[in-house]
């Protein structure tokens, strides 16, 4: 659960170098600052961020799967897409602190499963892949456990009609760091022990929770109208960003970056956690929706 929730926010709009560099500054009474730039992240990170300024990056760039965005062509030749990936990855490494964490959410489609792994090949030049996390969107479980029948069918996914492919129920969260030696607060997102006797049996179980592992079930919030309630075609829930930030270690987080703001879900997580946020977004409609949601959260 969030540590605290700011009860007021102040919005200021202004310009820096040009009209294209519009900034929205949201400042909560708690002191949490959110700087949101209407700008391409490549130039934004280079011009507005200092080397090593960012403690945690949580982001989800376009996957190059033909998704219909407002102002971005998601049908680039794969080589062009990977070149672009390398460009923003260089900037992310520049602004990430030496002991920072970079969480990259990326998915694929059944007919094109290689995309995330090709991105990994590019990022391997600049980062160490410290953890591979699976974001589970939907799951069905039917088994007996401790002599009890368990049957669970939860979550949402986009079904496909195919004789060759399975429905795709997960995405990746790749956790990068510069040297692979970032210490994590694993129990910050821990789960209760199934067998409570472990709490008294093991010294490390004294907090009554264990490491969640690398399979995270995080459902989307149920919506009624796609265009109205979730107008961005590809976004992750705020809970995903919050879990990534907590896993890194909330005490060691001052500023979080999302180079691909979208609807601002990483910013929402930062508001709840009380950490500063910086984000970039090129699409004016997504940016405006993000600002509306952020202001509504504390209204």
MORAPE-V766384 format. One record per pair of residues at least 6 apart in sequence whose C-alpha atoms are under 6 Angstrom apart, sorted by the first residue. I is the first residue (numbers start at 0). GAP is how many residues later the second one is. Records with the same first field share a line. If there is no record, write none. Layout:
I->GAP / GAP
//
This chain:
1->270 / 271
2->270
4->267
5->22 / 24
6->291
7->20 / 21 / 290
8->18 / 19
9->16 / 17
10->14 / 15
11->12 / 13
12->10 / 11
13->8 / 9
14->6 / 7
20->18
21->15 / 16
22->13 / 14
23->12
24->9 / 10
25->7 / 8
26->6
31->242 / 243 / 244
32->243
33->242 / 243 / 244
34->243
35->242 / 243 / 244
36->243
37->242 / 243 / 244
38->241 / 242 / 243
39->242
40->218 / 239
41->46
49->45
50->43 / 44
51->43 / 44 / 45
52->42
53->41 / 42 / 43 / 201 / 202
54->42 / 45 / 198 / 200
55->44 / 45 / 46 / 200
56->45 / 46 / 199 / 200 / 201
57->45 / 200
58->45 / 199
59->44 / 45
60->199
63->10 / 11
65->8 / 9
66->7
70->212
98->83
100->75 / 76
101->73 / 74
102->71 / 72
103->69 / 70
104->67 / 68
105->66
106->64 / 65
109->55
126->49 / 50 / 51
127->48 / 49 / 50 / 51 / 52
128->47
129->45 / 46 / 50
130->44
131->42
132->39 / 40 / 81 / 82
133->37 / 38 / 80 / 81
134->35 / 36 / 37 / 81
135->34 / 80 / 81
136->18 / 32 / 33 / 81 / 82
137->16 / 17 / 18 / 31
138->14 / 15
139->12 / 13
140->10 / 11
141->8 / 9
142->6 / 7
143->6
154->64
158->8
159->7
183->63 / 64 / 65
184->62 / 63 / 64
185->25 / 61
186->24
187->58
189->19 / 20 / 21 / 22
190->18 / 19 / 21
191->16 / 17
192->16
198->6 / 7 / 9
237->27 / 28 / 31
240->25
241->27
253->21
254->21 / 22
255->21
256->20 / 21 / 22
257->21
258->20 / 21
259->20 / 21
260->18 / 19 / 20
261->24
262->23 / 27
263->26
//
